[in-house]
Amino acid sequence: MERAPSSIKVSQYRPAFFEGFDNWEGEVGTLEELLDVGFIARWKDAPGFYRFSLQRHYVSRDYFARGDPPESISLLMAELREGREWWVVAKLEGEDLAAFAALPEFEGKGEEESRPPPFS
């Protein structure tokens, strides 16, 4: 199936220690479509949910051989507790992220202020 030039491939992210789960993959063309995807929308109900943000161009073409993955991969982040905690929610693959311009750039709060929560 060939994607329209403006569509963005979305892949659910789970850490490598999650086994036995299938990650959701699909395509979206708008921010509304992205935020309505089930596993993404559920983050809004997380205790302390603050906002979604985008870490643009997390991986660039420099990391791959010719013909491998797309030009860039960006990460959709869920920030909690005013950005002091954060999780990678999904990988976004595609060149034109203009539809997601309303998402703030993920900045983190610095090592002392922002880190993933500890395992409990």
BELMOQUI-V863110 format. One record per backbone hydrogen bond with DSSP energy under -1.0 kcal/mol. CO is the residue of the C=O (numbers start at 1). NH is the residue of the N-H. E is the energy in kcal/mol with one decimal. If there is no record, write none. Layout:
[[CO:NH:E] [CO:NH:E]]
//
This chain:
[[4:7:-1.9] [8:28:-2.1] [9:93:-2.6] [10:26:-2.0] [11:91:-2.6] [15:18:-2.1] [24:12:-3.2] [26:10:-3.3] [28:8:-3.0] [30:34:-2.0] [31:35:-2.7] [32:36:-1.1] [34:37:-1.2] [37:40:-1.0] [37:41:-3.0] [38:42:-1.9] [40:43:-1.4] [41:44:-1.4] [42:45:-1.6] [43:46:-1.7] [46:49:-2.1] [48:81:-2.9] [51:79:-3.3] [53:77:-3.0] [54:106:-2.3] [55:75:-2.2] [59:73:-1.9] [60:63:-2.1] [61:64:-1.9] [65:68:-2.0] [72:94:-1.3] [73:58:-1.5] [73:59:-1.7] [74:92:-3.3] [75:55:-2.9] [76:89:-3.2] [76:90:-1.3] [77:53:-2.0] [78:87:-2.0] [79:50:-2.9] [79:51:-1.5] [80:85:-1.9] [81:84:-1.7] [84:115:-2.0] [85:80:-3.1] [87:78:-2.7] [89:13:-2.5] [90:76:-2.7] [91:11:-2.3] [92:74:-2.8] [93:9:-2.3] [97:100:-2.1] [98:101:-1.7] [100:103:-2.0] [104:54:-2.5] [110:114:-3.2]]
//
